[in-house]
Amino acid sequence: MKRIVTLLTTLCLFQSSHAATAVPDAISYQGRALTAAGTLMGAGTPVNRTVIFRIWDHASNSLTANLIYSEQQVVTIAEGEFSVLIGTGAATANTPLGYSETAKGPPTVKISDVFGGASRYLGVTIDDGSAAVDNEISPRQQIVSGAFALRSKVAESVDGLAITTAMLANNAVTTTQVNDAAITTSKLAANAVTTAQITNASITSAKIATDTIVAGNIAAGAVGTSEIADLAVTTAKIADGQITSVKIADDTITGADIAAGTITLTNLIAAVQQALVPPGTIVAYGGETAPAGWLLCNGSSFSRSTYPSLFTAIGTAFGTASSTVFNVPDFRGRFLRGWDSATARDPDRANRAAMITGGNTGDKVGSIQSDEFRSHAHSMNFNTSGYNVSYNNAQESLGWGRNNGTVTSSTANSGGNETRPLNANVNYIIKF
């Protein structure tokens, strides 16, 4: 019978929190082995023996379900003494227990992986150099709290999912345990932190880095008015154009919510003007330069993106040179006429031309007509009895000679360069 006396099991895993290297994944173990005759193994001459180290969750059972870890090493024994690092061996070969132990040892399982339970036992089997079956030393040695110091590796490096909620006492992690910027988004699993984990007022502006919270990180409806402290959102925190009328509920902003002097006269005038005078409105104007918010109706071309509201209102009715621009009306020297809109008050409505290339034609807003007299004729009857009639070519003046009969003639040209009513010059301007 083999007789082996094992001595001291020692953990050498305690390091300063400032250590630069990782905690070793091994247990320092020393033992003293005797032969079946009670003599020291390796007495006089050291011997090399294969030693199998196993970690069990039971003091005596040897079922595969009870085996937590298994490895073998070739150990030098001198005068019965040997010293090893459990955790640095190789997977146990063959089936000494009647089943394969490969899946229970390196590299699949590390020695530090086995101390997640309350009770662990060390089993040691030493080859005595004979062909006989080598039995495990009995009884197994229970591993007490010293070996569990392997879990101190957590203090330096935490593998994925290594720390679970079961390992943390309630309220164990407070803001004083977390350094600034220590927890980044890459350290948090998706949906790991929900509103249930965050107490009211626990996240202050001092805890949030600039530009950390963007719209894509906030669920719809997650931030209500009760989550925002009074005066917490200032104008500096709101980008231009972010708050539109659709973002503001009816009756949400009252007079009490508007600080004195926050709405300037200029902004108020612009807002009222937009409400009372919609884009596309055309009025007569006595100045030579258009006022703010208006453009002269001089046929100029403008960018559609620069004046989107005006483009929405009038489109290309008054002309366009490309798909990115549009023209304002050109009313210089023109009288305005109401759109016929199929009422037949404009008999030539179908023949109206475009004001500017690309503009509307026919019976549509923006089309134009040239000046014209309505078709008519004049006639005069003279009693020429006893006179002779003669013509003076194109002058169309009349002369009479004695003759019998009647003569008809047209009047001579008279008038100015156009047909017009009394008028005064103004500029027409259009609201954008």
HUGIUR-V640093 format. One record per residue. N is the residue number from 0. PHI is phi in degrees with one decimal (none if undefined). OMEGA is omega in whole degrees, 0 to 359 (none if undefined). D_LAST is the distance of its C-alpha to the last C-alpha in whole Angstrom. Layout:
BEGIN
[[N & PHI & OMEGA & D_LAST] [N & PHI & OMEGA & D_LAST]]
END
This chain:
BEGIN
[[0 & none & 177 & 106] [1 & -82.8 & 175 & 103] [2 & -129.2 & 183 & 103] [3 & -129.0 & 175 & 100] [4 & -107.6 & 177 & 99] [5 & -102.9 & 186 & 96] [6 & -103.5 & 195 & 95] [7 & -101.0 & 171 & 92] [8 & -105.8 & 186 & 88] [9 & -128.4 & 173 & 86] [10 & -98.2 & 176 & 82] [11 & -119.7 & 188 & 81] [12 & -114.4 & 182 & 77] [13 & -90.3 & 180 & 76] [14 & -133.4 & 176 & 74] [15 & -63.6 & 178 & 72] [16 & -64.7 & 180 & 68] [17 & -99.4 & 182 & 68] [18 & -61.2 & 183 & 69] [19 & -88.7 & 183 & 68] [20 & -109.3 & 181 & 69] [21 & -74.8 & 175 & 69] [22 & -66.1 & 182 & 72] [23 & -65.0 & 182 & 75] [24 & -94.3 & 184 & 75] [25 & -158.5 & 176 & 79] [26 & -119.3 & 177 & 82] [27 & -77.6 & 185 & 85] [28 & -134.8 & 176 & 88] [29 & -120.7 & 180 & 91] [30 & -146.4 & 178 & 94] [31 & -131.3 & 187 & 98] [32 & -110.8 & 177 & 100] [33 & -115.7 & 176 & 103] [34 & -77.5 & 178 & 105] [35 & -62.7 & 180 & 107] [36 & -85.0 & 178 & 110] [37 & 89.6 & 179 & 108] [38 & -94.3 & 181 & 108] [39 & -71.6 & 174 & 105] [40 & -71.1 & 179 & 103] [41 & 71.5 & 178 & 103] [42 & -66.7 & 179 & 106] [43 & 83.5 & 181 & 107] [44 & -127.0 & 179 & 105] [45 & -59.7 & 178 & 101] [46 & -126.3 & 175 & 100] [47 & -101.2 & 181 & 97] [48 & -131.6 & 174 & 96] [49 & -80.6 & 180 & 93] [50 & -120.2 & 178 & 92] [51 & -105.4 & 177 & 89] [52 & -110.2 & 180 & 87] [53 & -128.3 & 174 & 86] [54 & -111.2 & 183 & 84] [55 & -119.3 & 172 & 84] [56 & -102.0 & 181 & 83] [57 & -140.0 & 185 & 86] [58 & -70.3 & 184 & 90] [59 & -140.7 & 183 & 92] [60 & -62.7 & 181 & 90] [61 & -122.7 & 178 & 89] [62 & -72.4 & 179 & 87] [63 & -60.6 & 178 & 84] [64 & -70.7 & 180 & 82] [65 & -88.5 & 182 & 83] [66 & -82.5 & 181 & 83] [67 & -100.0 & 185 & 80] [68 & -150.1 & 180 & 80] [69 & -150.9 & 174 & 83] [70 & -152.8 & 174 & 84] [71 & -132.5 & 179 & 87] [72 & -138.2 & 169 & 88] [73 & -91.5 & 188 & 91] [74 & -113.6 & 175 & 92] [75 & -89.1 & 181 & 95] [76 & -114.8 & 180 & 98] [77 & -129.8 & 183 & 100] [78 & 52.0 & 177 & 103] [79 & 81.4 & 185 & 101] [80 & -92.9 & 173 & 98] [81 & -149.7 & 180 & 95] [82 & -141.3 & 182 & 91] [83 & -138.1 & 170 & 88] [84 & -112.5 & 178 & 84] [85 & -69.8 & 184 & 83] [86 & 118.3 & 181 & 80] [87 & -107.4 & 182 & 81] [88 & -85.1 & 180 & 83] [89 & -111.3 & 178 & 82] [90 & -60.2 & 181 & 82] [91 & -67.4 & 184 & 85] [92 & -83.7 & 176 & 87] [93 & 60.7 & 183 & 89] [94 & -135.0 & 184 & 90] [95 & -61.5 & 179 & 92] [96 & -101.0 & 181 & 91] [97 & 93.3 & 176 & 91] [98 & -146.2 & 181 & 87] [99 & -71.3 & 180 & 85] [100 & -107.9 & 185 & 83] [101 & -57.1 & 184 & 81] [102 & -70.7 & 182 & 78] [103 & -97.4 & 184 & 79] [104 & -128.9 & 180 & 79] [105 & -58.9 & 358 & 77] [106 & -90.8 & 183 & 75] [107 & -65.1 & 181 & 74] [108 & -120.6 & 175 & 74] [109 & -101.7 & 182 & 75] [110 & -61.0 & 181 & 77] [111 & -74.6 & 181 & 74] [112 & -81.0 & 194 & 73] [113 & -97.0 & 186 & 76] [114 & -102.5 & 177 & 76] [115 & -95.5 & 181 & 74] [116 & -116.1 & 184 & 76] [117 & -76.4 & 186 & 79] [118 & -119.8 & 177 & 82] [119 & -135.2 & 183 & 83] [120 & -128.2 & 179 & 86] [121 & -97.4 & 174 & 87] [122 & -110.7 & 182 & 90] [123 & -123.6 & 177 & 92] [124 & -125.6 & 182 & 94] [125 & -114.6 & 176 & 96] [126 & -71.3 & 181 & 98] [127 & -87.9 & 178 & 101] [128 & 90.4 & 179 & 102] [129 & -101.5 & 180 & 104] [130 & -82.2 & 183 & 103] [131 & -69.6 & 179 & 103] [132 & -66.0 & 181 & 100] [133 & -91.6 & 182 & 98] [134 & -92.0 & 177 & 98] [135 & -71.1 & 177 & 95] [136 & -60.2 & 181 & 96] [137 & -122.3 & 359 & 97] [138 & -82.1 & 174 & 96] [139 & -67.4 & 180 & 92] [140 & -93.4 & 177 & 91] [141 & -74.2 & 179 & 88] [142 & -89.5 & 183 & 85] [143 & -98.8 & 195 & 84] [144 & -55.1 & 181 & 81] [145 & -56.5 & 182 & 82] [146 & -65.6 & 181 & 80] [147 & -71.5 & 175 & 77] [148 & -64.9 & 173 & 76] [149 & -56.2 & 180 & 75] [150 & -67.0 & 178 & 72] [151 & -66.3 & 175 & 71] [152 & -56.2 & 180 & 69] [153 & -59.1 & 183 & 66] [154 & -65.9 & 183 & 66] [155 & -106.8 & 184 & 65] [156 & -149.9 & 182 & 64] [157 & -112.5 & 176 & 62] [158 & -71.2 & 178 & 62] [159 & -55.0 & 178 & 60] [160 & 66.9 & 182 & 60] [161 & -68.9 & 178 & 63] [162 & -101.3 & 179 & 62] [163 & -107.9 & 180 & 62] [164 & -62.8 & 180 & 61] [165 & -66.3 & 181 & 65] [166 & -82.3 & 185 & 66] [167 & -108.5 & 176 & 64] [168 & -69.6 & 178 & 65] [169 & -56.2 & 179 & 63] [170 & 63.8 & 182 & 60] [171 & -72.0 & 181 & 62] [172 & -102.9 & 177 & 59] [173 & -114.5 & 181 & 57] [174 & -62.9 & 180 & 54] [175 & -71.1 & 178 & 57] [176 & -86.1 & 185 & 59] [177 & -113.9 & 179 & 55] [178 & -70.2 & 176 & 54] [179 & -56.5 & 177 & 51] [180 & 63.9 & 182 & 49] [181 & -71.5 & 181 & 52] [182 & -103.2 & 179 & 51] [183 & -103.2 & 181 & 48] [184 & -62.2 & 181 & 46] [185 & -69.7 & 179 & 49] [186 & -84.9 & 184 & 52] [187 & -107.2 & 176 & 50] [188 & -68.5 & 180 & 51] [189 & -56.0 & 178 & 48] [190 & 64.5 & 181 & 47] [191 & -69.8 & 180 & 50] [192 & -106.3 & 179 & 49] [193 & -112.3 & 181 & 47] [194 & -61.2 & 180 & 46] [195 & -66.0 & 180 & 50] [196 & -86.4 & 185 & 51] [197 & -113.0 & 179 & 49] [198 & -76.3 & 180 & 50] [199 & -57.0 & 177 & 48] [200 & 67.0 & 181 & 46] [201 & -77.5 & 177 & 48] [202 & -102.9 & 179 & 45] [203 & -102.2 & 180 & 44] [204 & -60.7 & 179 & 41] [205 & -67.5 & 181 & 44] [206 & -88.1 & 186 & 45] [207 & -112.6 & 179 & 42] [208 & -70.6 & 180 & 41] [209 & -57.5 & 177 & 37] [210 & 66.6 & 180 & 35] [211 & -73.8 & 182 & 38] [212 & -100.3 & 177 & 36] [213 & -113.4 & 185 & 33] [214 & -58.1 & 182 & 32] [215 & -67.4 & 181 & 34] [216 & -94.9 & 183 & 37] [217 & -114.7 & 179 & 36] [218 & -68.2 & 179 & 37] [219 & -57.6 & 178 & 35] [220 & 78.4 & 184 & 36] [221 & -72.1 & 180 & 38] [222 & -105.9 & 177 & 36] [223 & -102.8 & 182 & 36] [224 & -63.3 & 180 & 36] [225 & -69.7 & 178 & 40] [226 & -85.4 & 184 & 40] [227 & -112.7 & 180 & 37] [228 & -67.7 & 177 & 39] [229 & -56.5 & 178 & 37] [230 & 66.6 & 181 & 35] [231 & -72.5 & 180 & 36] [232 & -99.5 & 180 & 32] [233 & -103.7 & 181 & 30] [234 & -62.0 & 179 & 27] [235 & -65.4 & 182 & 28] [236 & -92.4 & 182 & 29] [237 & -113.4 & 179 & 26] [238 & -69.9 & 179 & 24] [239 & -56.7 & 175 & 20] [240 & 78.4 & 183 & 18] [241 & -76.5 & 181 & 22] [242 & -100.4 & 179 & 22] [243 & -105.4 & 182 & 19] [244 & -61.2 & 180 & 19] [245 & -72.0 & 179 & 22] [246 & -85.0 & 184 & 24] [247 & -112.3 & 180 & 25] [248 & -68.2 & 178 & 27] [249 & -57.0 & 177 & 27] [250 & 65.9 & 180 & 28] [251 & -73.6 & 181 & 29] [252 & -99.6 & 177 & 27] [253 & -109.8 & 180 & 29] [254 & -59.1 & 180 & 29] [255 & -67.0 & 181 & 32] [256 & -87.9 & 183 & 30] [257 & -109.6 & 181 & 28] [258 & -69.1 & 179 & 29] [259 & -59.5 & 177 & 29] [260 & 83.0 & 182 & 27] [261 & -76.8 & 177 & 25] [262 & -105.1 & 182 & 22] [263 & -76.2 & 179 & 21] [264 & -60.5 & 180 & 20] [265 & -60.9 & 180 & 16] [266 & -67.4 & 181 & 16] [267 & -67.9 & 178 & 17] [268 & -60.4 & 181 & 14] [269 & -61.9 & 181 & 11] [270 & -66.8 & 180 & 13] [271 & -66.8 & 180 & 14] [272 & -62.2 & 179 & 11] [273 & -64.5 & 182 & 9] [274 & -75.7 & 185 & 12] [275 & -89.7 & 182 & 13] [276 & -121.0 & 184 & 9] [277 & -68.8 & 176 & 8] [278 & -55.1 & 181 & 5] [279 & 99.3 & 178 & 6] [280 & -67.2 & 181 & 8] [281 & -117.4 & 179 & 10] [282 & -137.0 & 174 & 12] [283 & -79.5 & 186 & 15] [284 & -136.2 & 185 & 15] [285 & -87.1 & 180 & 18] [286 & -94.1 & 179 & 17] [287 & -93.2 & 178 & 18] [288 & -120.0 & 184 & 15] [289 & -66.1 & 177 & 11] [290 & -74.8 & 179 & 11] [291 & -57.8 & 179 & 9] [292 & 88.7 & 183 & 6] [293 & -130.9 & 175 & 6] [294 & -128.3 & 175 & 7] [295 & -68.2 & 176 & 10] [296 & -85.7 & 183 & 11] [297 & -119.8 & 177 & 14] [298 & 80.3 & 182 & 14] [299 & -67.5 & 180 & 13] [300 & -100.7 & 182 & 13] [301 & -135.5 & 179 & 11] [302 & -71.2 & 179 & 12] [303 & -67.5 & 181 & 11] [304 & -75.4 & 179 & 12] [305 & -75.8 & 181 & 10] [306 & -125.0 & 185 & 7] [307 & -65.3 & 182 & 8] [308 & -67.1 & 179 & 6] [309 & -66.5 & 179 & 5] [310 & -63.6 & 177 & 8] [311 & -61.0 & 183 & 10] [312 & -74.0 & 188 & 9] [313 & -110.6 & 179 & 10] [314 & 56.8 & 181 & 12] [315 & -108.7 & 182 & 14] [316 & -58.6 & 184 & 15] [317 & -106.2 & 174 & 15] [318 & 119.4 & 177 & 16] [319 & -161.1 & 180 & 17] [320 & -103.8 & 180 & 19] [321 & -162.5 & 182 & 20] [322 & -79.0 & 182 & 19] [323 & -112.0 & 183 & 17] [324 & -128.9 & 174 & 14] [325 & -151.9 & 181 & 13] [326 & -108.1 & 171 & 12] [327 & -83.4 & 181 & 10] [328 & -62.5 & 173 & 12] [329 & -112.6 & 182 & 15] [330 & -103.3 & 181 & 16] [331 & -64.9 & 178 & 19] [332 & 71.4 & 183 & 22] [333 & -117.9 & 168 & 21] [334 & -89.1 & 180 & 22] [335 & -96.1 & 180 & 20] [336 & -130.2 & 179 & 22] [337 & -64.5 & 180 & 21] [338 & -60.0 & 180 & 21] [339 & -64.3 & 178 & 25] [340 & 49.9 & 174 & 25] [341 & 67.6 & 176 & 28] [342 & -87.0 & 180 & 30] [343 & 72.8 & 174 & 32] [344 & -76.8 & 174 & 31] [345 & -106.6 & 185 & 29] [346 & -66.4 & 181 & 33] [347 & -104.6 & 185 & 31] [348 & -59.6 & 182 & 28] [349 & -73.7 & 184 & 29] [350 & -103.4 & 181 & 30] [351 & -68.6 & 185 & 26] [352 & -103.6 & 177 & 25] [353 & -75.3 & 178 & 22] [354 & -65.2 & 178 & 20] [355 & -136.0 & 181 & 19] [356 & -49.4 & 180 & 21] [357 & 94.0 & 181 & 20] [358 & -84.1 & 182 & 19] [359 & -70.6 & 173 & 20] [360 & -126.0 & 177 & 23] [361 & 71.5 & 186 & 25] [362 & -82.1 & 181 & 25] [363 & -142.4 & 176 & 21] [364 & -61.6 & 177 & 18] [365 & 103.3 & 181 & 17] [366 & -79.0 & 184 & 20] [367 & -131.7 & 172 & 22] [368 & -132.2 & 174 & 26] [369 & -81.2 & 180 & 28] [370 & -72.0 & 185 & 30] [371 & -166.4 & 170 & 33] [372 & -87.3 & 171 & 36] [373 & -69.9 & 183 & 37] [374 & -57.9 & 180 & 41] [375 & -160.3 & 179 & 44] [376 & -144.1 & 176 & 47] [377 & -123.0 & 176 & 49] [378 & -141.4 & 177 & 53] [379 & -135.0 & 179 & 56] [380 & -110.2 & 180 & 60] [381 & -125.9 & 173 & 63] [382 & -87.2 & 186 & 66] [383 & -108.4 & 182 & 68] [384 & -58.1 & 179 & 72] [385 & 87.1 & 180 & 74] [386 & -122.4 & 170 & 72] [387 & -94.5 & 182 & 71] [388 & -106.7 & 175 & 67] [389 & -135.1 & 181 & 66] [390 & -113.2 & 177 & 62] [391 & -105.4 & 177 & 61] [392 & 48.0 & 187 & 59] [393 & -74.6 & 180 & 55] [394 & -69.0 & 177 & 55] [395 & 54.8 & 173 & 56] [396 & -81.4 & 187 & 58] [397 & -106.7 & 171 & 61] [398 & -132.4 & 184 & 65] [399 & -118.8 & 168 & 68] [400 & -124.5 & 183 & 71] [401 & -67.6 & 182 & 74] [402 & -169.2 & 176 & 73] [403 & -103.4 & 176 & 73] [404 & 129.3 & 182 & 70] [405 & -129.9 & 178 & 66] [406 & -123.7 & 176 & 63] [407 & -117.5 & 182 & 59] [408 & -145.3 & 177 & 57] [409 & -91.0 & 178 & 53] [410 & -82.7 & 175 & 51] [411 & -78.4 & 177 & 50] [412 & -59.6 & 174 & 47] [413 & -157.5 & 179 & 45] [414 & 111.3 & 184 & 41] [415 & -103.1 & 186 & 39] [416 & -86.9 & 180 & 36] [417 & -157.1 & 175 & 34] [418 & -96.7 & 185 & 34] [419 & -155.2 & 171 & 31] [420 & -86.7 & 170 & 31] [421 & -58.7 & 184 & 31] [422 & -149.6 & 175 & 27] [423 & -138.4 & 180 & 25] [424 & -75.4 & 170 & 23] [425 & -140.1 & 168 & 19] [426 & -96.9 & 168 & 16] [427 & -95.7 & 179 & 13] [428 & -124.4 & 182 & 10] [429 & -126.9 & 181 & 7] [430 & -77.8 & 176 & 4] [431 & -112.4 & none & 0]]
END
